[in-house]
């Protein structure tokens, strides 16, 4: 929630529930980036390339740094 408030209007947050049926665009993201572990976090830069792509818990400060870098 804190990251959403900080980056509102600057980044798009997408959450995909793997227990639910996906729209085609969500399924494409799962196939392209998901490595089979939960949680899994992917941050794409402005060019749509991964700036971060890893499984496991991620500290809010670390994601904030990654988002700042992706926005440059």
N, C-alpha and C positions, 0 to 999 in steps of 0.2 A: 504494500500500500504506500509506504514512504517513497519508494522508487517511482511508482506511478505518479504520485503528486509532484515529485521533483522534475520528472521528465515529460510531464503531460504536454502534448502538442509538439514534442521534439522527437519522440520515438513511438513506435507502435508495439504494444505488448500483445502477444498471442499465446494463449494457453490451450494445449490440446490434451484432452482427457482420453487416454488410450483405452478406456473401458467403454467409450461411446463410438457410434458410427461417425465417420469423418466426412466432411465435404471434400470434394476433389482437390482443392488447393491445400487443405490440411493434410490429406493423404500424401500429397507430393512432398510436403515438408517432412513428414514422418519418414518416408522412404529415403529422402536425401540426407537427413541429418541425424535421425535417432539411432543410437548405438545399442539399444536393448536394455538399458539400465534406467532406473527411476530414482531420483529425479534426473532429468537431463536438461541442460540449459544451452541454448544457442543464441548468440548475439550476432546479427548480420550488420555489416557496415553499409554505407550508402550505395555501394556497388552490388549488394546482395551476396557478398562473400563473407564467410564466417570470421568474425573478429574473436570469437570464443565459441568453443564447441566441446563440452565435457559433461560427464556424468558425475553426480554427487552433489551434496550441499555446497552452496557458494555463499560466502559472506557478502552482505549487502554493500560494504565498502569496496570489495573487489569488483562486484558487478558495476557499481557506480563508476569506478575508474575505467572499466572496459567500455561502458556506455559513453563516457566523456571522450575516450579515444576514438570510438566509432563515429562520433559526431564531428570530429575534426575534418 
